[in-house]
Amino acid sequence: MHHVKIHAPSSLNFQNPFLHLWYPGHNESFQEYPVSSWDDYGPVFELDINRNYFCFKFGDRSGPETKWENLERCYGQHLGVEVWTVAVHNEVYPERPAAVVGAINDLCAEIVPLLRENQYLPDTDVSGQGVVSMLGATYLKDGTTLFGFFHPRAAQVYVVGNFNDWQSPYHRRPDPSKFLPMKLYRGIHGLPNIWALRTALPDPADPKKNNYQFLIVGGVPLNDMQQPVKLAQDPYARRYGPDYNRNNCVVIDPSAYRWQDEGWRTPPVDRLILYELNVYGFTDQAPDLPAAITGTFRGLTQRIKEGYFNNLGVTALALMPTSEAPTALSDNRLGYDPSGFMTIERDFGTCDDFRALVDTAHQHGLAVIVDQVFNHTSNYFNPLWQLIHDGTEGGFYFSGTTPWGNRVATEKEEVQNMLIDACKLFIKEYRIDGFRFDATHSSWLDHTFLRRLAHEIKDKGFKPDCILIAENLPNEPDLNLQGYNGYAQWCDAFHDKIKALLREGIFRDWTDNSPTHLGSIFYFSKDFFAAHTNNVVNYCESHDENSVPYEVATSGDGLIWAPAKERKARLGLFATMVALGQPMIYMGQEFGVERPRNRIDLDWPVFLRKHHYYQWAAALIRLRRRYPGLRVYGYDPAPEGKFAWLLGPWLSAKHGGEKKVIGWTTNPNGNPWERMVVLLNFEPYEVMVDLEFPLPGYWVKLADIDGVNDLPPEGENSTGHPTAIKTNGHFGGFLLPSSSGFIYKWEAALD
């Protein structure tokens, strides 16, 4: 027999309450208890029972009929001899639930004047009610730190850290003088769900005073001591400490870094030439870098300073995930298992190391785009798992599954707020230019969320020029938004068709190498999903795909030899650079690396500047960057007079009919010196065609599969070069070699 004291909330508004008790498995046996007393919390029931587990609910007999609440609760002896309940859910607490002290926006008015430079104060509220949540740890001008934490089911939350000896009521040797209980505020939807505390104890500059976590009482699963108490990481943490066992969060001062990128502007989408890379893989095996910086932000920053990307001609670095992931760095560790959406991968370096990377990139004319994995989290170290216990397997932040394990509940407004806050934080504190979102298909990630994200960041003016890219496979048109401002989707149709054509056979059982759809994939896949050229990212290699040399070698004996693999790789890169839409290459593609999918190791050529493939690739990419005729954009450039077909499988035999041949001319702005002609042959044999050049005159050959010769000052080309074509417009009998491509530019009128 033991004594239990149960507190019911006065918010039930029961005038004559009683407690209805039963034992699970013995439903025919129940007991009813009247109120023992009342206190300032509400009615109190004192029971003497001989079992350590029972269920109960409250009723009211103040009217002609008994009124029941809609909840059922369960008590276990592990909860202690005195417990509290609330009216809105069925949690049973070992501590008295905190009282609401006010609205979080009232506290916000005090905090905003104290914000530091380049500091993001979380403010996303997709419900439209204007709640400024202020979640995370915000270091203020007066030396205090504001801690904010979202938890709608906790009874109490404490800040614990090395600045207060990790003290709480659940410490092995509690010292109440050091406790840091948080206050409960009305927040999202006007409900009591945001906890906040401001204290002067942390010091971001002192590792002995900047580590913290949250100690949650109630609303969490039972711990090893059978208590509903959990020590939890902050979902808004910017960084984890060096101890991989504790994974403490770290208070960061984002204002300490001094930016040098004045005047930088994020480029428009049509100017993007994307270079996808993994921070670790890109420099891990670099023999010329100090070992201390290989595989880190600092190593990549050094490559930017050396001018590698400027020489290559790309305009944007598309970084694979930079958020904390639990797996050890290796050649096949890609980082798509995040442990935090706002934390920086500590193995890559510090937050300021990342800021320096972005700063340096901007000073060298490079945009920086980071990969956000919002569809799932790590299944190994997962701070959000059961952080808010609600009776489901993973708790509040999860719903359902994905092929990678759990599924983040992106359909919930509170979760949307957090994920949009993550993007805003990267924009404000790291000056990121945009994001690529992993596996966004509507099967795995809510598209209402993606539309809201675009609205919150772009339409509401937080960063109107933010670049938004989606890996939405297969592609879906709803992400186009109004076209010009929509998501740029990794183009499934382009990739799969190009791979099938290059390997001269079926690709992955669903895409053949026939001439079908050849025109569509080069005309920004408008027939498939895109409304505007801005909606497309064309690529034939990525972290998810085999490199072209590796892929074509799987198709048969004819393509296993090095010359054949190299020619196909060149054709793939050539096609990527000339197709309408934004081109993307994957690290190593610029020198023809042969590598299976999901590998990030790079075998760097010894003498890169003498590497013929690399020099050709860099010159080809710079052509795209230099000439508007190679980056024609818009909703439908053909009827606007900016684009016209010259060759295609649907045309006559003399113009590529029924062949895997494609060609077009561009007229981006009416200037004859910007007119271009692009030709490609995917057949494994020569094809003779007739060409109808759009203007008579001299057309210089800027590039083919073997070389690039630009006009001065980049090159030495001219109308007098032997490869130039002099024509009155019609040019019959043009020979397209097997697996070939050409770029011509109008340069002068006829004599």
Residue pairs with C-beta under 8 A, 6 or more apart in sequence:
1 48
1 49
1 50
2 48
2 49
2 50
2 52
2 77
2 81
3 46
3 47
3 48
3 81
4 46
4 47
4 48
4 49
4 75
4 81
4 82
4 83
5 44
5 45
5 46
5 47
5 81
5 82
5 83
6 19
6 44
6 45
6 46
6 47
6 56
6 75
6 83
6 84
6 85
7 39
7 41
7 42
7 43
7 44
7 82
7 83
7 84
7 85
7 96
8 14
8 17
8 19
8 42
8 43
8 44
8 45
8 58
8 85
9 41
9 42
9 84
9 85
9 86
9 87
10 41
10 42
10 43
11 42
11 86
11 87
12 42
12 58
12 60
12 69
12 87
14 43
14 58
14 59
14 60
14 62
14 67
15 60
15 62
16 60
16 61
16 62
17 35
17 43
17 58
17 59
17 60
18 32
18 33
18 34
18 35
18 58
18 59
18 60
18 61
19 32
19 33
19 45
19 47
19 56
19 57
19 58
19 59
20 30
20 31
20 32
20 56
20 57
20 58
20 59
20 68
21 30
21 31
21 32
21 33
21 47
21 49
21 54
21 55
21 56
22 29
22 30
22 31
22 54
22 55
22 56
23 29
23 51
23 53
23 54
23 55
24 53
24 54
24 55
24 74
33 45
33 47
34 45
35 43
35 44
35 45
36 44
36 45
36 46
37 43
37 44
37 46
38 44
41 84
41 96
52 76
52 77
53 74
53 75
53 76
53 77
54 74
54 75
55 72
55 73
55 74
55 75
56 72
56 73
56 74
56 75
57 68
57 69
57 71
57 72
57 73
58 68
58 69
58 85
59 66
59 67
59 68
59 69
60 66
60 67
60 68
61 67
69 87
71 89
71 90
72 90
73 85
73 90
73 91
73 92
74 90
74 92
75 83
75 92
76 226
78 222
78 225
78 226
78 227
79 92
79 93
79 94
79 227
79 228
80 94
82 94
83 92
83 93
83 94
84 92
84 93
84 95
84 96
84 97
84 155
85 91
85 92
85 93
86 93
86 97
89 153
91 153
91 155
91 218
91 219
91 228
91 389
92 228
93 155
93 217
93 218
93 228
94 155
94 217
94 218
94 227
94 228
94 229
95 155
95 156
95 169
95 217
95 218
96 155
96 156
97 155
97 156
97 218
98 155
98 156
98 157
98 181
98 182
98 183
98 184
98 195
99 184
100 184
100 185
100 186
100 192
101 183
101 184
101 185
102 185
102 186
103 185
103 186
103 187
103 190
104 131
104 132
104 133
104 134
104 148
104 185
104 186
104 187
104 194
104 196
105 130
105 131
105 132
107 134
107 185
107 196
108 121
108 132
108 134
111 121
111 134
111 138
111 140
111 146
111 198
112 121
114 140
114 141
114 142
114 144
115 121
115 138
115 140
115 141
116 139
116 140
116 141
116 253
116 254
116 255
117 255
118 254
118 255
118 257
118 259
118 428
118 429
119 138
119 139
119 254
119 255
119 428
119 429
120 254
120 421
120 424
120 425
120 427
120 428
120 429
121 132
121 134
121 138
122 132
122 133
122 134
122 135
122 136
122 148
122 236
122 417
122 421
122 424
122 425
123 132
123 133
123 134
123 421
123 424
124 133
124 416
124 417
124 418
124 420
124 421
124 424
124 456
125 131
125 132
125 133
125 188
125 417
126 413
126 416
126 417
126 420
126 452
126 456
127 188
127 189
127 413
129 188
129 189
129 190
131 187
131 188
133 148
133 150
133 187
133 188
133 194
133 417
133 421
134 146
134 148
134 194
134 196
135 148
135 149
135 150
135 194
135 235
135 236
135 418
135 421
136 147
136 148
136 234
136 236
136 237
136 238
136 342
137 145
137 146
137 147
137 202
137 212
137 234
137 236
137 237
137 238
137 249
137 251
137 252
138 145
138 146
138 147
138 148
139 145
139 202
139 204
139 251
139 252
139 253
140 146
140 198
143 200
144 198
144 199
144 200
145 198
145 199
145 200
145 201
145 202
145 251
146 196
146 197
146 198
147 159
147 182
147 195
147 196
147 197
147 198
147 199
147 212
147 214
147 234
148 194
148 195
148 196
148 236
149 157
149 182
149 194
149 195
149 196
149 214
149 234
150 187
150 188
150 193
150 194
150 195
150 235
150 414
150 418
151 157
151 193
151 195
151 216
151 219
151 387
151 388
152 191
152 192
152 193
152 219
152 388
152 396
153 218
153 219
153 388
153 389
153 390
154 195
154 216
154 217
154 218
154 219
154 220
155 217
155 218
155 219
156 181
156 182
156 216
156 217
156 218
157 181
157 182
157 195
157 214
157 215
157 216
157 217
158 168
158 169
158 179
158 180
158 181
158 182
158 214
158 215
158 217
159 180
159 182
159 197
159 199
159 212
159 214
159 215
160 166
160 167
160 168
160 180
160 212
160 213
160 214
160 215
160 231
161 201
161 202
161 209
161 210
161 211
161 212
161 213
161 248
162 208
162 209
162 210
162 211
162 212
162 248
163 201
163 202
163 203
163 209
163 210
163 211
163 212
164 178
164 179
164 180
164 201
165 171
165 175
165 178
167 174
167 175
167 178
167 179
167 180
168 174
168 179
168 215
169 176
169 179
169 217
170 215
170 217
170 227
170 229
180 197
180 199
180 201
181 197
182 195
182 196
182 197
182 214
183 195
183 196
183 197
184 192
184 194
184 195
185 192
185 194
185 195
185 196
186 192
186 193
186 194
187 193
187 194
188 194
188 413
188 414
188 417
189 413
193 414
201 209
202 209
202 210
202 212
202 251
203 209
203 210
203 251
204 210
204 250
204 251
204 252
204 253
204 256
205 253
205 256
207 241
210 250
210 251
211 241
211 248
211 249
211 250
211 251
212 234
212 248
212 249
212 250
212 251
213 231
213 232
213 233
213 234
213 248
213 249
214 231
214 232
214 233
214 234
215 229
215 230
215 231
215 232
216 229
216 230
216 231
216 232
216 387
217 228
217 229
218 228
219 228
219 388
219 389
220 228
220 229
220 230
220 232
220 386
220 387
220 388
220 389
221 228
221 230
221 386
221 389
222 228
223 229
223 230
228 389
230 386
230 387
232 383
232 387
233 240
233 247
233 248
233 249
233 340
233 383
234 249
235 340
235 341
235 342
235 383
235 384
235 387
235 418
236 342
236 418
236 421
236 425
237 249
237 250
237 340
237 342
237 343
238 250
238 252
238 254
238 342
238 343
238 344
238 351
238 425
238 429
239 249
239 250
239 252
239 324
239 343
239 344
239 346
239 350
239 351
240 247
240 248
240 249
240 250
240 324
240 339
240 340
240 343
240 346
241 247
241 248
241 249
241 250
241 346
242 346
247 339
247 381
247 383
252 351
254 351
254 355
254 429
256 352
257 352
257 355
257 356
257 359
259 355
259 359
259 431
260 359
260 363
261 358
261 359
261 362
261 363
261 431
264 362
264 363
264 431
265 465
266 367
266 433
266 434
266 463
266 465
266 466
266 467
267 315
267 316
267 367
267 433
268 465
269 467
269 488
269 534
269 582
270 533
270 534
270 582
270 631
270 633
271 315
271 631
272 315
272 316
272 367
272 467
272 488
272 582
272 583
273 313
273 314
273 315
273 316
273 577
273 582
273 583
273 584
273 621
273 624
273 625
274 314
274 315
274 316
274 318
274 369
274 537
274 539
274 582
274 583
274 584
274 585
275 309
275 312
275 314
275 316
275 317
275 318
275 584
275 585
275 586
275 587
276 318
276 320
276 539
276 542
276 543
276 584
276 585
276 586
276 587
277 300
277 317
277 318
277 319
277 320
277 586
277 587
278 319
278 320
278 334
278 335
278 543
278 587
278 600
279 295
279 296
279 297
279 299
279 300
279 319
279 320
279 322
279 345
279 348
280 295
280 296
280 329
280 333
280 347
280 348
280 600
281 295
281 331
281 587
281 600
281 601
281 602
282 299
282 300
282 303
282 587
282 600
282 602
283 289
283 293
283 294
283 295
283 296
283 299
283 300
283 302
283 303
284 294
284 295
284 299
284 329
284 331
284 601
284 602
285 294
285 601
285 602
285 603
285 604
286 294
286 299
286 303
286 604
287 604
289 299
289 302
292 298
293 299
293 302
295 329
295 347
295 348
296 347
296 348
296 349
296 353
297 348
297 349
297 350
297 353
297 354
297 356
297 357
298 349
298 353
298 356
298 357
300 357
301 353
301 356
301 357
301 360
303 309
304 357
304 360
304 361
304 364
304 366
305 360
305 364
307 364
309 317
309 361
309 364
309 366
310 364
310 365
310 366
311 618
312 590
312 617
312 618
312 621
313 618
313 619
313 621
313 622
313 624
313 625
314 366
314 585
314 621
315 365
315 366
315 367
315 625
316 366
316 367
316 368
316 369
316 433
316 467
317 361
317 366
317 367
317 368
317 369
318 369
318 371
318 436
318 469
318 584
319 368
319 369
319 370
319 371
320 334
320 335
320 336
320 371
320 543
320 600
321 334
321 335
321 336
321 338
321 345
321 370
321 371
321 372
321 373
321 438
322 335
322 344
322 345
322 348
322 354
322 370
322 371
323 335
323 338
323 339
323 340
323 341
323 342
323 343
323 344
323 345
323 372
323 373
324 338
324 339
324 340
324 343
324 344
324 345
324 346
325 333
325 335
325 336
325 337
325 338
325 339
325 345
325 378
326 337
326 339
326 378
326 380
326 381
327 333
327 337
327 378
327 380
329 347
331 599
331 600
331 601
332 598
332 599
332 600
333 600
334 543
334 598
334 600
335 345
335 371
336 371
336 373
336 404
336 438
337 373
337 376
337 377
337 378
337 379
337 380
337 404
338 373
338 377
338 378
339 377
339 378
339 381
339 382
339 383
340 383
341 372
341 374
341 418
341 419
341 422
342 421
342 422
342 425
342 426
344 350
344 351
344 354
348 354
351 429
351 430
354 430
355 429
355 430
355 431
357 368
358 368
358 430
358 431
358 432
359 431
361 367
361 368
362 368
362 431
367 433
367 434
367 467
368 431
368 432
368 433
369 432
369 433
369 434
369 435
369 436
369 467
369 469
370 426
370 432
370 435
370 436
371 435
371 436
371 437
371 438
372 419
372 422
372 423
372 435
372 436
372 437
372 438
373 438
373 439
374 408
374 410
374 419
374 437
374 438
374 440
374 445
374 449
375 402
375 404
375 407
375 408
375 410
375 438
375 439
375 440
375 444
375 445
376 402
376 404
376 405
376 406
376 407
376 408
376 444
377 384
377 385
377 406
377 408
379 404
379 405
379 406
382 406
384 394
384 395
384 397
384 398
384 408
385 394
385 395
385 397
385 398
385 406
386 394
386 395
387 395
387 396
387 397
388 395
388 396
388 397
389 395
389 396
390 396
392 398
392 399
394 406
396 409
396 412
396 414
397 408
397 409
397 415
398 406
398 407
398 408
398 409
399 407
399 408
399 409
399 411
399 412
400 407
401 407
402 439
402 444
404 439
407 444
408 415
408 419
408 445
409 415
410 416
410 419
410 445
410 446
410 449
411 446
411 448
411 449
415 449
416 446
416 449
416 452
416 453
419 449
419 453
420 452
420 453
420 456
420 457
423 435
423 453
423 457
423 466
424 456
424 457
424 462
426 432
426 435
427 457
427 462
427 463
427 466
433 465
433 466
433 467
434 466
434 467
434 468
434 469
435 466
435 467
435 468
435 469
436 469
436 470
436 471
437 445
437 450
437 468
437 469
437 470
437 471
437 487
438 471
439 445
439 471
439 473
440 447
440 450
440 470
440 471
440 472
440 479
440 487
441 472
441 473
441 474
441 476
442 476
442 478
447 476
447 478
447 479
450 470
450 479
450 487
451 478
451 479
451 481
453 468
454 468
454 481
454 485
454 486
454 487
456 462
457 463
457 466
457 468
458 464
458 465
458 466
458 468
458 485
467 488
468 486
468 487
468 488
469 487
469 488
469 489
469 490
469 537
470 479
470 487
470 488
470 489
470 490
471 489
471 490
472 479
472 487
472 489
472 490
473 490
473 492
474 492
475 489
475 491
475 492
475 493
475 525
475 528
475 529
475 530
476 489
476 529
477 529
477 530
477 531
479 486
479 487
479 489
479 535
480 486
480 487
480 529
480 530
480 531
480 532
480 535
481 487
482 531
483 531
483 532
483 534
483 535
483 635
484 532
484 534
484 635
485 534
486 531
486 532
486 534
486 535
487 535
488 534
488 535
488 536
488 537
488 581
488 582
489 529
489 530
489 535
489 536
489 537
490 537
490 539
490 542
490 584
491 521
491 525
491 530
491 536
491 537
491 538
491 539
491 581
493 517
493 520
493 521
493 525
493 528
493 529
494 521
494 525
494 536
494 538
494 539
494 540
494 579
494 581
495 538
495 539
495 540
495 542
495 545
496 507
496 508
496 510
496 511
497 507
497 511
497 517
497 518
497 521
498 521
498 540
498 572
498 575
498 576
499 507
499 511
499 540
499 545
499 548
499 551
499 572
500 506
500 507
500 511
500 512
500 513
501 513
501 660
501 682
502 540
502 548
502 551
502 552
502 568
502 571
502 572
502 682
503 513
503 551
503 552
503 554
503 555
503 559
503 568
504 513
504 552
504 555
504 556
504 558
504 559
504 684
505 512
505 513
505 555
505 556
506 512
506 513
507 513
513 660
513 682
514 660
515 649
515 658
515 659
515 660
515 661
516 649
517 527
518 648
518 649
518 660
518 662
518 682
519 645
519 648
519 649
519 650
519 662
520 526
520 527
520 528
521 538
521 579
522 575
522 578
522 579
522 580
522 662
522 664
523 580
523 638
523 643
524 530
524 532
524 533
524 535
524 536
524 579
524 580
524 581
525 536
525 581
526 636
529 535
530 536
530 581
531 635
532 633
532 634
532 635
533 580
533 581
533 582
533 632
533 633
533 634
533 637
534 582
534 633
535 581
536 580
536 581
536 582
537 581
537 582
537 583
537 584
538 575
538 576
538 579
538 581
538 582
538 583
538 584
539 576
539 583
539 584
539 585
539 586
540 548
540 572
540 573
540 575
540 576
541 547
541 548
541 572
541 585
541 586
541 589
542 584
542 586
543 586
543 597
543 598
543 600
544 597
544 598
545 551
545 586
545 597
546 554
546 595
546 596
546 597
547 569
547 586
547 588
547 589
547 593
547 594
547 595
547 596
548 565
548 568
548 569
548 572
548 573
548 589
549 565
549 566
549 568
549 569
549 592
549 593
549 594
550 594
550 595
550 596
552 559
552 564
552 565
552 568
552 569
553 559
553 560
553 565
553 594
558 564
558 684
559 565
559 568
565 592
565 594
566 592
566 613
567 705
567 739
568 739
569 589
569 592
569 613
570 592
570 613
570 616
570 617
570 705
570 706
571 680
571 682
571 705
571 739
571 740
571 741
573 585
573 589
573 590
573 617
573 620
574 620
574 680
574 703
574 705
574 741
575 680
575 741
576 583
576 584
576 585
577 583
577 620
577 621
577 623
577 624
577 630
578 624
578 630
578 678
578 680
578 741
578 743
580 632
580 633
580 637
580 643
583 624
585 621
587 600
587 602
588 595
588 602
589 617
590 613
590 614
590 617
590 618
590 621
591 605
591 608
591 611
591 613
591 614
591 617
592 613
593 602
593 603
595 601
605 611
605 614
608 614
609 615
616 706
616 707
616 708
619 703
619 708
619 710
619 714
619 715
620 703
620 708
622 710
622 714
623 630
623 702
623 703
623 708
623 710
623 743
624 630
624 631
626 710
626 714
627 674
627 676
627 702
627 745
628 668
628 669
628 674
629 666
629 667
629 668
629 674
629 675
629 676
629 745
630 666
630 676
630 678
630 743
631 668
632 642
632 643
632 666
632 668
634 640
634 642
637 643
637 666
638 644
638 645
641 667
642 666
642 667
642 668
643 664
643 665
643 666
643 667
644 664
644 665
644 667
644 694
645 651
645 663
645 664
646 655
646 663
646 664
646 665
646 677
646 679
646 691
646 692
647 655
647 656
647 661
647 662
647 663
647 664
647 679
647 689
647 691
648 655
648 656
648 657
648 661
648 662
648 663
649 656
649 657
649 658
649 659
649 660
649 661
649 662
650 657
651 657
654 689
654 690
654 732
655 689
655 690
655 692
656 662
656 663
656 687
656 689
659 681
659 683
659 687
660 681
660 682
660 683
661 679
661 680
661 681
661 682
661 683
661 687
661 689
661 736
662 679
662 680
662 682
663 677
663 678
663 679
663 680
663 689
663 691
664 677
664 678
665 675
665 676
665 677
665 678
665 693
665 694
666 674
666 675
666 676
666 678
667 674
667 675
667 694
668 674
672 695
672 697
672 746
673 745
673 746
673 747
675 694
675 695
675 745
675 746
676 743
676 744
676 745
676 746
677 691
677 693
677 694
677 699
677 742
677 743
677 744
677 745
678 741
678 742
678 743
678 744
679 691
679 734
679 736
679 740
679 741
679 742
679 744
680 740
680 741
680 742
681 687
681 736
681 737
681 738
681 739
681 740
681 741
682 739
683 736
683 738
683 739
684 738
684 739
685 738
686 735
686 736
686 737
686 738
687 735
687 736
688 733
688 734
688 735
688 736
689 734
689 736
690 730
690 731
690 732
690 733
690 734
691 727
691 730
691 731
691 732
691 734
692 729
692 730
692 731
693 699
693 725
693 727
693 729
693 730
693 731
693 744
693 746
694 729
694 746
695 729
695 746
696 727
696 728
696 729
696 749
696 750
697 726
697 727
697 746
697 747
697 748
697 749
697 750
698 719
698 724
698 725
698 726
698 746
698 747
698 748
698 749
698 750
699 724
699 725
699 726
699 727
699 744
699 745
699 746
699 747
700 711
700 717
700 718
700 719
700 721
700 723
700 724
700 744
700 745
700 747
701 709
701 717
701 721
701 723
701 724
701 725
701 742
701 743
701 744
702 708
702 709
702 710
702 711
702 717
702 743
702 744
702 745
703 709
703 741
703 742
703 743
704 740
704 741
704 742
704 743
705 737
705 739
705 740
705 741
708 715
709 715
709 716
709 717
709 721
709 723
710 717
711 717
711 718
711 745
711 747
712 718
717 724
718 724
718 747
719 747
719 748
724 747
725 731
725 744
726 750
728 750
736 742
